[in-house]
Amino acid sequence: AIHLLYFASLGIVGLVHTKAERLLGVDFFTLRQGLELYSERTGRLPGKQGLAALIEAGIFERVPVDPWGNDYLYEPRAGGARVRSLGRGGEPGGEGAEADLELWISGPTSSPDW
């Protein structure tokens, strides 16, 4: 199963405040759907090839960038993966409106690809 954890700018989970956050929600939904389809086809989530695997598999023509123009970060982990936007600040971490925004995905990944 794929789970979405969305941390809004004021620390209120699931509440969308800005146009950028609405766009991010759409991107996370789209990425979740693409990763689900990839997992259904291959039996696992992408490994180190990351979101580019969705293009290689013919699921996406291109991978979206976050509302601030940055690439989404894909981090495979044992038991799943994390897709992350560095948020408005463009740097890891941050608080409030500068905080990272994350999509956590559970499912098998290919360990040798980490």
DAWO-V972190 format. One record per residue. N is the residue number from 0. PHI is phi in whole degrees, 0 to 359 (* if undefined). OMEGA is omega as a letter, one per 40 degrees, with the letter a starting at -180 (none if undefined). Layout:
# DAWO-V972190
n,phi,omega
N,PHI,OMEGA
N,PHI,OMEGA
This chain:
# DAWO-V972190
n,phi,omega
0,*,i
1,248,a
2,241,i
3,254,i
4,246,a
5,244,a
6,253,a
7,289,a
8,301,a
9,262,i
10,81,i
11,261,a
12,293,i
13,87,a
14,266,a
15,261,a
16,254,a
17,235,i
18,301,i
19,300,i
20,292,i
21,296,i
22,297,i
23,297,i
24,299,i
25,296,i
26,299,a
27,298,i
28,298,a
29,297,i
30,296,i
31,301,a
32,297,i
33,297,i
34,291,i
35,299,i
36,297,i
37,301,a
38,296,i
39,297,a
40,286,a
41,252,a
42,83,i
43,202,i
44,275,i
45,300,i
46,265,a
47,295,i
48,293,i
49,65,a
50,293,i
51,300,i
52,299,i
53,290,i
54,285,i
55,302,a
56,276,i
57,77,a
58,276,i
59,240,i
60,276,i
61,208,i
62,269,a
63,295,i
64,256,a
65,290,a
66,299,i
67,259,i
68,85,a
69,259,i
70,293,i
71,287,i
72,267,i
73,245,a
74,232,i
75,292,a
76,220,i
77,301,i
78,85,i
79,161,a
80,202,i
81,233,i
82,251,a
83,226,i
84,255,i
85,281,i
86,71,a
87,301,a
88,289,i
89,71,i
90,235,i
91,302,i
92,86,a
93,93,i
94,228,i
95,58,a
96,293,a
97,266,a
98,289,i
99,294,i
100,237,a
101,228,i
102,241,i
103,262,a
104,234,i
105,257,i
106,154,a
107,288,i
108,240,a
109,270,a
110,308,a
111,297,a
112,276,a
113,297,none
